[in-house]
């Protein structure tokens, strides 16, 4: 367990009475002595605030963030449970204990991942159900074995592993699934597949038509299985614990509504803000994507009750990257040169007053 560090400021105090905050930031700002401290009630309610470098910020019970502007609290973007301001800038932590810093007017997530390079080169990677597979520019297929990628038979341009098994598409867009240690061709044509959903398989073809297989057919040994077509045009489609995400040829992001383990088709699309060239929904619920310049974004606030989440946060890992996948707390990244990176979450704890340690 982590031990929360209490900030040592030496200037100012605050007292919380009920939900009303009386505080002595004026004292902090003016650097007057404790004697003669005068308290003024500022309208509004906060659960936490911080003063430093002449500024005051706070958050309320809804995680909304406020900046003191004169005698008024002004709502600013984002959701945090704790905010801290000082000479090192404006920092905060959200309900998931992710740490953010305000940069150029935007909250940027501070890197929590420690990345190590894995020997080899890949152009595409997929992780799911505790396994990791990838393909390289020669369509060779690799499986992660310990800390190395080992070559396995076959030729694919895209591979995916998850609850519905190991699937892939080759350069001719033929579909294959691994059965009893062999690649078995399944009727149909797809350029990208994803096996990460609740035992169903999804994919898109060369015309960006979108298809899915329900779990009964996913696990059947038949080679002619009834793909269901969804009304959509997507270049990439991926499913995870909390549903399916896709992007179209204009990099517009969509979430598929009402997908469940019995009904891979779902019904309706929900447009999600932002632009991504690919998005991967993981078997453990996290959703990550890559934007047009190779930066990584993580979807925040995803839960069973809110599977679409709340916002995209930039993951501060130097790229640019062209492909990614996430499973079991590990973010797998392929950079533009094909180098493979294994990034492990370093979530530890929310350190109160962390800015003073930086
Ligand atoms: Ca996947």
Boltz pocket constraint, residues with backbone or C-beta under 6 A from the ligand:
constraints:
  - pocket:
      binder: B
      contacts: [[A, 126], [A, 127], [A, 128], [A, 160], [A, 161], [A, 162], [A, 193], [A, 194], [A, 195], [A, 196], [A, 238], [A, 239], [A, 280], [A, 281], [A, 325]]
      max_distance: 6.0
